[in-house]
Amino acid sequence: MTTERKSFDCMNPVVAANLPQIQIPLVTADVESLQGFGELVSDYKNHQVEIVTWPTQGLRSIDVGTGDEGALA
């Protein structure tokens, strides 16, 4: 018995015909529109990044010493 592996074409996905569609506005990224989300960076190698612990979600707390490893690369 062999199982055929099917690959997913993310550039041409199969979408159900009855799936509802919504319009999402296109917003130009600038200092004002990114307020509260992030910032534009022109020199990423020398840009200072604030490292903070991830926010707690739900009832589970963040373990001490974890949740801030995103910048260790």
C-alpha positions in Angstrom: 0.0 0.0 0.0 1.5 3.4 -1.0 0.3 6.8 0.0 0.5 9.5 -2.6 1.8 12.6 -1.1 0.1 15.7 -2.4 1.9 19.0 -2.4 0.1 22.2 -1.6 0.4 25.0 -4.2 0.3 28.1 -2.1 0.3 30.4 -5.2 -2.8 28.6 -6.6 -4.7 27.1 -3.7 -8.0 25.2 -4.0 -10.7 27.3 -2.5 -14.2 26.2 -1.8 -16.7 27.9 -4.1 -19.0 28.9 -1.2 -16.3 30.5 0.9 -17.2 34.0 1.9 -14.9 36.8 0.7 -14.2 40.0 2.5 -12.5 43.2 1.3 -9.3 44.2 3.1 -8.1 47.7 2.6 -4.5 48.2 1.4 -2.7 50.6 3.7 0.7 52.2 2.8 3.2 51.6 5.5 4.6 54.8 7.0 5.5 56.1 10.5 1.8 57.0 11.2 0.1 53.9 9.9 2.6 51.6 11.7 2.1 53.3 15.1 1.6 50.6 17.7 2.6 47.8 15.3 6.3 48.4 14.4 8.5 50.8 12.6 10.3 51.3 9.2 14.0 50.5 9.3 16.5 51.6 6.7 19.7 50.2 8.4 18.7 46.9 10.0 22.2 45.9 10.9 22.6 48.9 13.2 19.0 49.4 14.3 18.4 49.1 18.1 15.6 46.6 18.9 13.8 46.6 22.3 13.7 43.0 23.6 10.6 42.4 25.8 8.9 39.2 27.1 6.0 38.1 25.0 2.6 39.1 26.4 0.7 36.5 28.5 -2.4 35.1 26.7 -5.2 33.3 28.5 -4.6 31.7 31.9 -1.1 30.4 31.3 1.7 32.6 32.6 5.1 33.0 30.9 7.8 30.9 32.5 10.6 32.9 34.2 13.5 33.3 31.8 11.6 32.6 28.6 9.5 34.5 26.1 12.3 36.9 25.1 14.5 34.8 22.9 13.5 36.2 19.5 16.6 38.3 19.2 19.2 35.6 20.0 19.9 34.9 16.3 
